Structure formats: C-alpha cells, structure tokens
C-alpha cells in the first residue's frame, strides 16, 4: 500500500529508524500477518542491536577524530617551527651579507682616507 510506495521512493533524509517504524506500522495493520508479534520482536531487536552498533561506531569515530586532530596539531606545530627556522636562517644570511658589504665599504673608505 501507501507505506510500500513511501519506502520505494524513500528520500535520503529518512533514517533507518523511520524506515523500520514504517515497516512496523505496516505490520500493525489488522489482518496483514499472523506472525505480527514475531516480526515486531525481530524488528525491535534489530533496532536495539543497530542502536548499540551506532553508539560503538560513534565512540570509535570520536576516538579516531581526536587522534587525527592531535596528529594534525602536532604536524602544524612542527611545520610552523620548521618554517620559522627557515625564515630565521634566511634573515641571518641576509644580515651577514649586509654586514659583510658594510665592512667592505668601511675598508674601502678607510683606504681612501
């Protein structure tokens, strides 16, 4: 009936819980099935099991997300220090070049005087 049509064109935003509840509602319709209690029991057990798995997956995801964030923070810190040391080296090289040129100019001036 209507529920089968809804399930056939299920939009992406409809979650598993909604689908299971729609199926359960179909089973609750009088005269649909003699095994209604067994089907309801199986559906509820499935929902409970999937809910437990979802909690486990969420906890695992959170753990790996935290590890990934920590790794990213460490990498950013190391990369920042590396780039800063490169800049310092470049500045020191420029400063020593400037000092050398200044010394050469001073020596040239001294020779002229």
Secondary structure by P-SEA (a helix, b strand, c coil): caaaaaaaaccccccaaaaaaaaaaaaaccccccaaaaaaaaaaaaaaaaaaaaaaaaaaaaaaaaaaaaaaaaaaaaaaaaaaaaaaaaaaaaaaaaaaaaaaaaaaaaaac
